[in-house]
Amino acid sequence: MTLDIDAPRIGNIAAFPRAIEVRNPWSGESVGSVPRASADDVRRAVDVTCGHRPTLSRHARAEILERTAALLGERLGEAATLITRESGLCWKDTHHEIGRVRDVLRFAAMEALRDDGEAYSCDVTPHGRNRRVFTRREPLPGVIAAITPFNHPMNQVAHKVAPAIASNNRVVLKPSEKTPLSALYFAALLHEAGLPRGMLQVVTGDPAEVVTTLLDDARVEMVTFTGGVEAGKSIAARAGYRRMVLELGGNDPLIVMEDADLDEAAELAAKGSYANSGQRCTAVKRILVHASVAEAFIERLVSKTLEWTCGDPCDPTMHMGTVIDEAAAKRIERRVDDALARGARLLAGHQRRGALYPPTVVDGVDPGMELVRQETFGPVSPVMRFASIDEAIALANGTDYGLSSAVCTNRLDYITRFVNELRVGTVNVREVPGFRLELTPFGGVKDSGLGYKEGVREAVKSFTHVKTFSLPWDPA
């Protein structure tokens, strides 16, 4: 069994000696199968990447990335349908995701062409010399191990692979075993666009076996991982003295102040809670509302929630599809049940059917409830009330996570305090916590990450070494 990608590994499970079958969360039908890589398969993938010396010019890298974006545009329906079938995400969400992937590719192409060097004059101090210091960014000598989750099956892959190509690096990619077909499809497009196979190898299989083998290989110089806290901390403990970028999820608040436009705030709350089936690290996970406007806001939120249709992900009229599988839906259901048993009030939703869990509003949530104490990865709007900005900030910061946040207010004094005092990576004013461009810095603190950022430009920095050299230089 070879892991060299010639075409997407989409076929019958019997085609592979050791295989993982991918099933549609909505219908249960088989979407395809992928190899269950052994430790030897993983080591062979690393062999292939280590045996390749990247020599692509900046122009060639940019062309490959732009060509891939064009191919993806030509096959938009096919690619989006594949994501929908294997993830259960609705047609609207997956078409939006393909647009984001194309943005990643184009931004990466821009970064490939951008001169990343700097120059410093050395005669600016009495201790200086008639010299000039220059810098340039170089790809890592070793291999990058990229490990991606299921919730944005192609975009998460693109965010790791495209900046690596832009910076002339080599990658071994391990996509989620729940949604591997989108990653293989993306890799096949890159190779079709001219990317040398030695610059990207994809290994699919059991995460424990694949990731352990990658981390035990000294040729893997860097790990970039997006996923759960427990898995991320386990990777960090095993990776040791290696470069790491870990994006480990969030528990993001939407804070509604007493001066907020309540119609706008309710729209943002619904969109932020339910888009992508609520399966985003930057989804609204807690809604903090000033007590003086809570009833009026909740009335609007329930109305907006009831407008969200959910069902067959392939139906273009649906606003939302399923979560990733029935086990995930049951976990969400259990946490809402627990909150209701502890005194919270159900205002909408909470009727699970298999992997389909509808948009749900729960009022009177307490910070100690598991629903908001942990990252609940699904379409739930838990409402909590506060009486002052001090209490709002304390509630927002009272979690182990620190990824993103959103605030609904027009008062500059409030905005200033939130920007200064929220312990998060991002504060968005009058927007959802997840708003960003694919180019801009993205990442969190505390259990959301180590403070390193993703986003195309920041990823290029993470994936490169800065080399400094100096030359004699007459300042005259």
Disulfide bonds with the S-S distance in Angstrom:
none
